[in-house]
Amino acid sequence: MSGNLNQDRDVDIDLAALASAVWRKKMRIGILAASCAVLALIGSSIVSPKYQSETRLLIESGESVFTQPATGGQPSSDPNDSVMNPEAVASQVEILKSTDLLRKIATDLNLSNLEEFDEAANMNMFSQALVTVGLIDNPLDVAPDLRVLKAMTEKLEVFPVKDSRVVVVKFSSKDPKLAEAVPNALAEAYLALQRDNKQSINSGAAEFLQPEINALRERVKTAEARVADFKASADILDGQNQSTLATQQLGELSSELSRVRANRGSAEATSAAMRAALASGASLDTLPSVQSSSLIDRLREKRVDIATNIADLSVSLMDGHPKLKSLRSQLNDLDGQIRTEARKVLVSLDTLADTARKREQQLVIDLNRLKSEAARAGGQSVELRALEREANAQSQLLESYLARFREASARTDNNYVPADARIIAKAPLPSESYFPKKIPITIAAFFAGLLAGVMGALLSELFSGRAMRRTNFATNIVEAKVEEPIFAEADTAHEAPAAVSPSLLGKRKTVTAPAIDPADLVPIDQRVDSVANELIASGCQRAIFVSPEGDPGAAGAVMIARRMADDGMNVVVVDLTTSAIATRTMLDNATANGLTNLLCGDISLAESIQDDLYSDAKIVARGTASSAKAMRNADRLPEILRELNRTCEVMVIECGAADLEMLSLVVDEDFMSSIIISAVKADGPAALEVVDALGGVEGCLRVTPILRRNAA
């Protein structure tokens, strides 16, 4: 409920009134803005200017491809193989901000003697008074160098440029020369620190490697001696291709045995073929062994010559001619000689085959012997290889240490230690201060003062209530959606007197109000049913009851509310009477919380709603809070009634003998309303005065009284 009330308050803010208030106070706002601008200009002129400059460094390897340490015996092709990752760059940033480096810069530039870096040494009287009373700690209790370091840290900025390996060193100071000197000195000191660290590492490496190399030399000698002693004791001789002699001889004998076997087989085959040819008397010319014999070759040439002569002489001589017979005898002798020589070749082949057979047997014996020796050497070679591996490992480690020692010694002797960073932009001497910027500060102060003035004017209007849309009774009466008279009691009319203050009602004019004839009065029960039906039919959201005679006429509102509740309407009765007579008979608790408690903020809206004892209507009683205190919060009443209107279909408000000021609080232009007069004496002066007052409002509002027949 409270949220809705606050929303209603926002809706009720008069924006035009706020704008008008700001316009009325434009001179004050302008003077305030101009004063702020002037003060800002004066202040920025008084403040000591500050200068700022920056140095940029690139984090990269300082080694070239020719001077970098060897990797695997060969220099790397890229000096930036180990490119600085973001974590490495961040580490370099932290080194640049390290205390030792800043302390060195402070000492080199003698910053401790400058008031800018040790303001505590010259405290003003106000600061000394604060220290005396214990409100602040005495800065002199801190060591001077720590005070200087704190001041440097506040003025120093070191940060990496995003997505790069560039680091920015930025420093601000009241002295432009100092703003230039500090970042440049810090960058140089950082590079010197890197070189010193590398020099220290190289020297330490050389000092470490020297005794290690001496020890490794002894271990290498010992390992190689073990290998030689084991070979000698195991009778293991080295052959070619890093194999043992037994293994090498075994391979050679195997090859020789294969060759001898091949020669033996060839000789045996040739001998068998020649023997078969001699036994069968076949020609021996096709045998390779016969063809390779020079003697047989000459005999064959002679045989060819004799055969040629015989053929030539057979043409001219008879077969029995002595010369032909002599030639044929020579031819037969040559054939015998050829066969004799062939038999000799056969004997040589047999001898060759036998020799090859015996050589084969000897080779087999030697091969078996070498196999046993190779097997023995193979078992011992396992231990030999272990000794050789140990010797090789010691030798490689010695070579590695020697290479590193030579590199470290060369760098130490030649003082070559490049840093892993370089300055790519030195800090220049700043010509303009970066603070204060007088024009931007003055403009900002002007607009800040302007905004503060506007906000002050708006808040003043809001808190004073002048910016809230106030509605007087005359306006509500004119704009309220009040229907035509529910009843027309008589056709006659009388002239209504002008008895209402123009200040409350606004413009007056003479209107016709219903004449009341006591003879035409009807019983109240019939009038209640008629009024209730008309209120329901018209869609009325607020039924405002006025009882000119006070408590005697208040029962009409209760009866009509119960009648509408019986017809199924969601009805809430609000009691605004002084005596709470309207709802006293509807509750079993005469001291129930209600409207006055709501106005004082003691309860919530839901807690104020009670149930009628005799119908389904809801009741908001008068309440138990102080009336004086509640009236001080009477401006909350319209908002409370609005919230109640949203919880029901019809809200019945009993105002008692209300005046026009009270009615101005309960009439709301956002809800269809009807004002109903509940009187005991229809022609009494009180009833007639109210009818005249309400009927004379601008807009010709007509109301119909609920009349009760006088019991007398």
C-alpha positions in Angstrom: 0.0 0.0 0.0 2.8 2.3 0.9 4.3 1.9 -2.5 1.1 3.0 -4.1 0.9 6.0 -1.9 4.4 7.0 -2.9 3.5 6.6 -6.5 0.5 8.8 -6.1 2.8 11.5 -4.6 5.0 11.3 -7.7 2.1 11.6 -10.0 0.9 14.6 -8.0 4.2 16.4 -8.6 3.6 19.6 -10.6 6.4 19.7 -13.2 5.3 23.1 -14.4 5.5 24.4 -10.9 9.1 22.9 -10.5 10.1 24.6 -13.8 8.6 27.8 -12.7 10.4 27.7 -9.4 13.8 27.1 -11.2 13.1 30.0 -13.5 12.2 32.3 -10.6 15.5 31.5 -8.9 17.6 31.7 -12.1 19.5 34.7 -10.8 20.5 32.8 -7.6 21.4 29.7 -9.6 23.5 31.8 -12.0 25.3 33.6 -9.2 26.0 30.2 -7.5 27.3 28.7 -10.8 29.5 31.8 -11.5 30.8 31.8 -7.9 31.7 28.1 -8.2 33.5 28.8 -11.4 35.4 31.8 -10.0 36.4 29.8 -6.9 37.6 26.9 -9.1 39.6 29.3 -11.2 41.2 30.9 -8.2 41.8 27.6 -6.6 43.4 26.1 -9.7 45.6 29.2 -10.0 46.8 28.8 -6.4 47.5 25.1 -6.6 51.1 24.3 -7.6 51.2 22.9 -11.2 52.3 19.4 -11.7 54.3 18.1 -14.7 54.4 14.5 -16.0 56.7 12.7 -18.4 57.1 9.0 -19.4 59.8 6.6 -20.6 58.9 3.5 -22.6 60.9 0.3 -22.5 60.6 -2.8 -24.8 61.1 -6.1 -23.1 63.0 -8.4 -25.5 66.0 -10.6 -25.6 69.3 -8.6 -25.9 71.1 -11.4 -27.6 71.8 -11.5 -31.3 72.0 -14.7 -33.3 75.8 -14.6 -33.2 76.2 -14.0 -29.4 73.5 -16.0 -27.8 74.4 -19.2 -25.9 74.6 -22.3 -28.0 71.6 -24.7 -27.9 72.5 -28.3 -28.6 75.9 -27.3 -29.9 74.5 -24.8 -32.4 73.2 -21.2 -31.8 69.5 -20.7 -32.1 68.3 -19.1 -35.3 66.0 -16.7 -33.4 67.3 -14.6 -30.5 63.7 -14.3 -29.2 63.0 -18.0 -29.0 61.8 -17.5 -25.5 59.4 -14.6 -26.2 58.3 -12.8 -23.0 54.8 -13.9 -22.1 52.4 -11.6 -20.2 53.5 -13.1 -16.9 57.1 -12.3 -17.6 56.3 -8.8 -18.7 54.2 -8.3 -15.5 57.2 -9.5 -13.5 59.5 -6.9 -15.1 56.9 -4.2 -14.2 57.1 -5.3 -10.5 60.9 -5.1 -10.7 60.6 -1.6 -12.0 58.5 -0.7 -9.0 60.7 -2.5 -6.5 61.8 -0.8 -3.3 65.5 -1.3 -3.8 65.4 0.3 -7.3 63.3 3.3 -6.1 65.6 3.7 -3.1 68.6 3.8 -5.5 67.0 6.5 -7.6 66.1 8.6 -4.5 69.7 8.4 -3.4 71.1 9.2 -6.8 68.8 12.2 -7.3 69.0 13.3 -3.7 65.2 13.4 -3.4 65.2 13.3 0.4 66.3 16.9 0.5 63.3 18.1 -1.6 60.2 19.2 0.3 57.9 17.7 -2.3 59.1 14.2 -1.3 59.2 14.8 2.5 56.4 17.3 3.3 56.3 15.8 6.9 59.6 17.5 7.7 57.9 20.9 7.4 54.5 20.4 8.8 52.2 23.4 9.2 50.8 24.4 12.6 47.4 22.8 11.9 49.0 19.4 11.2 51.2 19.8 14.3 48.1 20.5 16.4 46.3 17.4 15.0 49.4 15.4 15.9 49.5 16.9 19.4 45.9 16.0 20.2 46.4 12.5 18.7 43.9 12.8 15.8 46.6 11.8 13.3 49.8 9.8 13.6 53.1 11.7 13.7 54.6 11.2 10.2 58.1 11.9 11.7 57.9 8.5 13.5 58.4 7.0 10.0 62.0 6.8 8.7 62.8 9.5 6.2 63.7 7.1 3.4 60.3 5.4 3.8 58.6 8.7 3.6 60.4 9.5 0.4 59.6 6.0 -1.0 55.9 6.5 -0.2 55.9 9.9 -2.0 57.7 8.4 -5.0 55.2 5.5 -5.2 52.3 7.9 -5.2 53.8 9.9 -8.1 55.0 6.9 -10.1 53.0 4.8 -12.6 54.5 1.7 -14.2 52.2 -0.4 -16.5 52.4 -2.5 -19.6 50.8 -1.5 -22.9 48.0 -3.9 -23.7 48.8 -6.7 -26.3 52.5 -5.7 -26.4 55.8 -6.1 -24.5 56.2 -2.3 -24.0 56.3 -1.0 -20.5 55.5 2.6 -19.7 57.3 4.4 -16.7 55.4 7.6 -15.9 56.3 10.1 -13.2 54.7 13.4 -12.0 56.3 16.2 -10.1 56.1 19.9 -9.4 59.5 20.3 -11.0 59.5 19.5 -14.8 63.1 18.6 -14.7 62.5 16.1 -12.0 59.5 14.7 -14.0 62.0 14.1 -16.8 64.9 12.8 -14.7 63.1 10.2 -12.6 61.7 7.9 -15.3 64.9 8.1 -17.3 67.0 7.3 -14.3 64.7 4.5 -13.3 64.9 3.0 -16.8 68.7 3.2 -16.8 68.9 1.8 -13.3 66.6 -1.1 -14.3 68.8 -1.9 -17.3 71.9 -1.7 -15.1 70.3 -4.0 -12.6 69.6 -6.6 -15.3 73.2 -6.4 -16.5 74.5 -6.8 -13.0 72.3 -9.8 -12.4 73.5 -11.4 -15.6 77.1 -10.7 -14.7 76.6 -12.2 -11.3 75.0 -15.2 -12.9 77.8 -15.7 -15.4 80.5 -15.3 -12.6 78.6 -17.7 -10.4 78.3 -20.2 -13.3 82.0 -20.0 -14.0 82.9 -20.5 -10.4 80.6 -23.5 -10.1 81.7 -25.1 -13.4 85.4 -25.0 -12.8 85.6 -27.6 -9.9 82.9 -29.6 -11.6 84.9 -29.8 -14.8 88.0 -31.0 -12.9 86.0 -33.7 -11.1 84.4 -34.8 -14.4 87.8 -35.1 -16.1 88.9 -37.6 -13.4 85.6 -39.5 -13.7 85.9 -39.7 -17.5 89.5 -41.1 -17.1 88.3 -43.7 -14.6 85.4 -44.8 -16.8 87.5 -45.1 -19.9 90.1 -47.1 -18.0 87.4 -49.5 -16.8 86.4 -50.1 -20.4 89.9 -50.9 -21.5 90.6 -53.1 -18.5 87.5 -55.1 -19.1 88.3 -55.6 -22.7 91.7 -56.9 -21.9 90.5 -59.2 -19.1 87.7 -60.6 -21.2 90.0 -61.0 -24.3 87.5 -58.8 -26.3 89.3 -57.3 -29.3 87.7 -54.6 -31.3 87.0 -55.3 -35.0 85.5 -53.2 -37.7 82.2 -51.5 -37.4 82.4 -51.4 -33.6 82.1 -55.2 -33.4 84.3 -57.7 -31.5 87.1 -59.5 -33.4 85.4 -62.9 -32.9 82.2 -61.7 -34.4 84.0 -60.2 -37.3 86.0 -63.4 -38.0 82.8 -65.5 -37.7 81.3 -63.5 -40.5 84.4 -63.7 -42.6 84.6 -67.5 -42.1 81.0 -67.9 -43.0 81.6 -66.1 -46.2 84.7 -68.2 -47.0 82.9 -71.4 -46.3 80.1 -70.5 -48.7 82.7 -69.7 -51.4 84.6 -73.0 -50.9 81.4 -75.0 -51.0 80.4 -73.3 -54.2 83.9 -74.1 -55.8 83.7 -77.7 -54.7 80.3 -78.2 -56.1 81.4 -76.6 -59.4 84.5 -78.8 -59.7 82.5 -82.0 -58.9 79.9 -81.1 -61.5 82.5 -80.4 -64.2 84.4 -83.6 -63.4 81.3 -85.7 -63.6 80.3 -84.2 -67.0 83.8 -84.8 -68.4 84.0 -88.4 -67.2 80.6 -89.1 -68.7 81.8 -87.6 -72.1 85.0 -89.7 -72.0 83.1 -92.9 -71.2 80.6 -92.4 -74.0 83.2 -91.1 -76.6 81.2 -87.9 -77.1 82.8 -84.8 -78.3 84.7 -82.8 -75.6 84.6 -79.5 -77.4 81.6 -78.2 -75.4 83.1 -78.8 -72.0 84.2 -75.5 -70.4 87.3 -77.2 -68.8 88.5 -78.5 -72.2 87.9 -75.2 -73.8 90.0 -73.4 -71.2 93.0 -75.8 -71.7 95.7 -74.1 -74.0 97.3 -77.5 -75.0 94.0 -79.0 -76.0 93.3 -75.8 -77.9 96.5 -76.1 -80.0 95.8 -79.8 -80.7 92.3 -78.9 -81.9 93.8 -76.3 -84.2 96.2 -78.9 -85.7 93.4 -81.4 -86.1 91.4 -78.7 -88.0 94.4 -78.1 -90.3 94.9 -81.8 -91.1 91.2 -82.3 -91.6 91.3 -79.4 -94.1 94.2 -80.9 -96.0 92.5 -84.3 -96.2 89.5 -82.6 -97.6 91.5 -80.7 -100.2 93.6 -83.8 -101.3 90.5 -86.0 -101.5 89.5 -84.1 -104.5 92.6 -84.9 -106.5 93.8 -88.1 -104.9 92.3 -91.5 -104.5 91.4 -92.8 -101.0 94.3 -95.2 -100.9 96.9 -92.6 -101.8 99.7 -92.8 -99.2 99.5 -89.1 -98.5 95.9 -89.3 -97.5 96.6 -92.3 -95.4 99.4 -90.4 -93.6 97.1 -87.5 -92.9 94.4 -89.7 -91.6 96.9 -91.4 -89.3 98.0 -88.0 -88.0 94.3 -87.1 -87.4 93.8 -90.2 -85.3 96.9 -89.5 -83.3 95.6 -85.9 -82.5 92.3 -87.3 -81.3 94.1 -89.6 -78.9 96.2 -86.8 -77.7 93.1 -84.7 -77.1 91.5 -87.4 -75.0 94.7 -88.0 -73.1 94.8 -84.3 -72.3 91.1 -84.3 -71.3 91.8 -87.1 -68.9 94.6 -85.0 -67.3 92.1 -82.2 -67.0 89.7 -84.6 -65.3 92.3 -85.6 -62.9 93.0 -82.0 -62.0 89.3 -81.4 -61.5 89.1 -84.3 -59.1 92.1 -83.0 -57.3 90.5 -79.5 -57.1 87.2 -80.9 -55.8 89.0 -83.0 -53.1 91.0 -80.0 -52.1 87.8 -77.9 -51.8 86.2 -80.6 -49.8 89.1 -80.7 -47.3 89.1 -76.9 -47.1 85.4 -77.0 -46.4 85.8 -79.4 -43.5 88.5 -77.2 -42.0 86.4 -74.1 -42.3 83.5 -75.9 -40.6 85.8 -76.7 -37.7 87.0 -73.1 -37.4 83.5 -71.8 -37.7 82.2 -73.9 -34.8 85.1 -72.7 -32.7 84.4 -69.0 -33.5 80.7 -69.5 -32.7 81.6 -70.5 -29.2 84.0 -67.6 -28.9 81.4 -65.2 -30.2 78.8 -66.5 -27.8 81.1 -65.9 -24.9 82.0 -62.4 -26.2 78.3 -61.6 -26.6 77.6 -62.3 -22.9 80.5 -60.1 -21.9 79.6 -57.3 -24.3 76.5 -56.5 -22.2 78.7 -55.4 -19.3 81.1 -53.8 -21.7 78.3 -51.7 -23.3 77.3 -50.6 -19.8 80.8 -49.5 -19.0 81.0 -47.7 -22.4 77.7 -45.9 -21.8 78.9 -44.7 -18.4 82.2 -43.5 -20.0 80.3 -41.8 -22.9 77.8 -40.1 -20.5 80.7 -38.7 -18.4 82.5 -37.6 -21.5 79.4 -35.8 -22.9 78.7 -34.1 -19.6 82.3 -32.9 -19.5 82.0 -31.5 -23.0 78.8 -29.7 -22.1 80.3 -28.2 -19.0 83.4 -27.2 -20.9 81.3 -25.4 -23.6 79.3 -23.6 -20.9 82.4 -22.7 -19.0 84.0 -21.2 -22.1 80.8 -19.1 -22.8 80.6 -17.9 -19.2 84.3 -17.1 -19.0 84.2 -15.3 -22.3 81.3 -13.1 -21.2 82.9 -12.4 -17.8 86.3 -11.6 -19.3 84.8 -9.3 -22.0 82.1 -7.9 -19.8 79.4 -8.7 -22.4 76.0 -9.0 -20.6 73.2 -7.5 -22.7 69.9 -6.7 -20.8 66.6 -8.2 -21.8 65.1 -4.8 -22.4 65.9 -1.5 -24.2 64.7 2.0 -24.0 62.6 2.9 -27.1 61.5 6.4 -25.9 63.1 8.5 -23.3 61.1 10.9 -21.1 61.1 14.4 -22.6 61.2 17.6 -20.6 57.5 18.6 -20.1 56.6 22.1 -21.2 53.0 22.2 -20.0 51.6 21.0 -16.7 49.0 18.2 -16.7 47.4 19.5 -13.5 45.5 21.7 -12.9 43.7 22.2 -16.2 42.2 25.6 -15.4 39.7 25.9 -18.2 38.2 22.4 -17.9 38.1 22.7 -14.1 36.4 26.1 -14.3 33.8 24.8 -16.8 33.2 21.7 -14.7 32.8 23.9 -11.5 30.3 26.2 -13.4 28.1 23.3 -14.4 28.4 21.7 -11.0 27.3 24.9 -9.4 24.5 25.2 -12.0 23.4 21.6 -11.2 23.6 22.2 -7.5 21.5 25.3 -7.8 18.8 23.6 -9.9 18.7 20.6 -7.5 18.5 22.9 -4.5 15.6 24.8 -6.1 13.8 21.6 -7.0 14.3 20.1 -3.5 13.2 23.3 -1.9 9.9 23.2 -3.9 9.4 19.6 -3.2 10.0 19.7 0.5 7.9 22.8 0.9 5.0 21.2 -0.8 4.6 24.0 -3.3 5.4 21.7 -6.2 2.6 19.3 -5.3 -0.6 19.8 -7.2 -3.1 21.1 -4.7 -6.9 20.8 -5.5 -9.4 23.1 -3.7 -13.0 22.1 -3.1 -14.4 24.4 -5.8 -12.2 22.8 -8.5 -13.1 19.3 -7.4 -16.8 20.1 -7.3 -16.7 21.6 -10.8 -14.7 18.7 -12.3 -16.1 15.8 -10.3 -18.1 13.3 -12.2 -21.3 13.7 -10.3 -24.4 12.6 -12.0 -27.8 14.3 -12.2 -30.0 14.3 -9.1 -30.9 10.8 -7.9 -34.4 12.0 -7.0 -36.5 14.9 -7.8 -38.6 15.5 -4.8 -40.8 18.4 -5.9 -41.6 20.5 -8.9 -41.6 23.7 -7.0 -38.5 25.7 -6.3 -37.3 28.3 -4.0 -34.6 30.8 -4.3 -31.4 29.5 -2.5 -29.6 32.1 -0.4 -26.0 32.9 -1.0 -24.6 31.8 2.3 -21.2 30.2 1.4 -17.8 32.0 1.4 -16.6 32.8 -2.1 -13.1 32.0 -1.0 -14.1 28.4 -0.6 -16.6 28.0 -3.4 -15.3 30.3 -6.0 -17.7 32.0 -8.4 -21.3 31.8 -7.2 -24.5 32.0 -9.1 -28.2 31.5 -8.3 -29.4 27.9 -8.9 -32.6 26.0 -8.4 -32.6 23.6 -5.5 -35.4 21.1 -4.8 -38.3 22.4 -2.6 -39.1 20.0 0.2 -42.7 19.4 1.1 -43.2 17.4 4.3 -46.3 15.8 2.8 -44.2 14.2 0.1 -41.7 12.5 2.5 -41.5 8.8 2.2 -40.3 6.2 4.8 -36.5 6.0 5.1 -36.4 2.3 4.2 -37.9 3.0 0.8 -35.4 5.9 0.2 -32.4 3.7 1.2 -33.3 1.1 -1.4 -33.9 3.7 -4.1 -30.6 5.6 -3.4 -28.6 2.3 -3.2 -30.0 1.1 -6.5 -29.3 4.5 -8.2 -25.7 4.5 -6.8 -25.1 1.0 -8.2 -26.7 1.8 -11.5 -24.7 5.0 -12.0 -21.3 3.4 -11.4 -20.6 5.7 -8.5 -17.2 5.1 -6.9 -17.5 7.5 -4.0 -20.7 8.2 -2.1 -20.0 11.2 0.1 -22.7 11.6 2.9 -23.2 14.9 4.6 -25.4 14.9 7.8 -26.2 18.6 8.5 -27.8 17.7 11.8 -24.8 15.7 13.0 -25.2 12.2 14.5 -29.0 11.8 14.0 -28.6 11.7 10.2 -25.5 9.5 10.1 -27.4 6.2 10.1 -28.3 6.7 6.4 -24.8 6.1 5.2 -24.6 2.8 7.2 -27.9 1.6 5.9 -27.1 2.3 2.2 -23.6 0.7 2.6 -25.1 -2.5 4.0 -27.8 -2.5 1.3 -25.1 -2.3 -1.5 -23.0 -5.0 0.3 -26.1 -7.3 0.3 -26.3 -6.8 -3.4 -22.8 -8.2 -3.8 -20.9 -4.9 -4.0 -17.4 -4.6 -2.5 -18.1 -1.6 -0.1 -15.8 0.2 2.3 -17.3 2.6 4.9 -15.0 5.5 6.0 -16.1 7.3 9.2 -15.1 11.0 9.3 -17.5 12.0 12.1 -16.2 13.4 15.3 -18.2 11.0 17.5 -17.6 7.9 15.3 -21.3 7.3 15.4 -21.4 6.1 11.8 -19.4 2.9 12.5 -19.9 2.4 16.2 -22.8 0.1 15.7 -21.0 -1.8 12.9 -18.1 -3.0 15.2 -17.8 -5.0 18.3 -14.8 -3.0 19.4 -15.5 0.7 20.2 -11.7 1.4 20.4 -10.7 -0.1 17.0 -7.8 1.5 15.1 -8.8 3.5 12.1 -8.3 6.6 10.1 -6.6 8.8 12.7 -4.1 6.0 13.3 -3.4 5.9 9.5 -2.9 9.7 9.4 -0.4 9.4 12.2 1.4 6.6 10.5 0.9 4.1 13.4 -0.6 1.3 11.3 -0.8 0.2 7.7 -3.8 0.5 5.4 -4.6 -3.2 5.6 -4.6 -3.1 9.4 -7.2 -0.3 9.4 -9.9 -2.2 7.6 -12.4 -4.0 9.8 -15.4 -6.3 9.1 -19.1 -5.2 9.6 -20.9 -7.3 12.2 -24.1 -7.5 10.1 -23.0 -7.5 6.5 -20.2 -8.1 4.1 -19.2 -4.4 4.1 -15.7 -3.3 5.3 -15.2 -0.5 7.7 -12.4 2.1 8.4 -13.3 3.4 11.8 -12.5 6.9 13.2 -9.5 5.5 15.1 -7.9 5.9 18.5 -5.0 8.3 17.8 -4.9 12.0 18.8 -7.2 14.1 16.7 -4.8 17.1 16.9 -1.9 15.0 15.7 -4.0 13.5 12.9 -5.2 16.9 11.7 -1.6 18.0 11.3 -1.3 15.2 8.7 -4.7 16.0 7.1 -2.9 16.5 3.7 -2.4 12.7 3.6 -6.2 12.0 3.7 -6.7 12.3 -0.1 -3.9 9.7 -0.7 -5.4 7.3 1.8 -8.8 7.6 0.3 -7.4 6.9 -3.1 -5.8 3.7 -1.9 -9.0 2.7 -0.3 -10.9 3.4 -3.5 -8.6 1.0 -5.3 -9.5 -1.8 -2.9 -13.3 -1.6 -3.4 -16.0 -0.9 -5.9 -17.8 1.7 -3.8 -16.4 3.8 -0.9 -19.1 5.3 1.4 -17.7 8.3 3.3 -19.8 9.7 6.2 -18.6 13.3 6.8 -21.1 14.2 9.5 -21.8 18.0 9.7 -18.8 18.7 7.5 -17.8 22.1 6.3 -16.6 22.9 2.8 -12.9 22.6 3.7 -13.4 19.0 4.8 -15.4 18.2 1.6 -12.5 19.6 -0.5 -10.3 16.8 1.0 -12.7 13.9 0.1 -13.8 14.9 -3.4 -11.4 13.5 -6.1 -11.7 14.2 -9.8 -10.3 10.8 -10.6 -13.3 8.9 -9.1 -17.0 9.3 -10.0 -18.6 10.8 -6.9 -22.1 11.6 -5.6 -22.7 14.0 -2.6 -25.8 12.9 -0.6 -27.5 14.8 2.2 -28.9 12.7 5.0 -31.3 14.8 7.2 -33.9 14.1 9.8 -35.7 17.4 9.3 -35.9 18.0 5.6 -37.0 21.6 5.9 -34.8 22.4 8.8 -32.4 25.4 8.5 -29.3 23.1 8.6 -30.5 21.0 5.7 -31.6 23.9 3.7 -28.2 25.7 4.2 -26.2 22.7 3.0 -28.5 22.2 0.0 -28.0 25.9 -0.9 -24.3 25.8 -0.3 -23.7 22.7 -2.4 -26.1 23.7 -5.1 -24.6 27.1 -5.7 -21.2 25.9 -6.9 -20.0 26.7 -10.4 -21.2 23.9 -12.6 -24.8 23.8 -11.3 -24.2 20.7 -9.1 -27.5 19.4 -7.9 -27.8 17.1 -4.9 -30.8 15.2 -3.5 -31.2 14.8 0.2 -32.2 11.6 1.9 -35.2 12.7 4.0 -36.4 11.0 7.1 -39.9 11.6 8.3 -39.9 13.3 11.7 -41.0 10.8 14.4 -42.9 13.6 16.1 
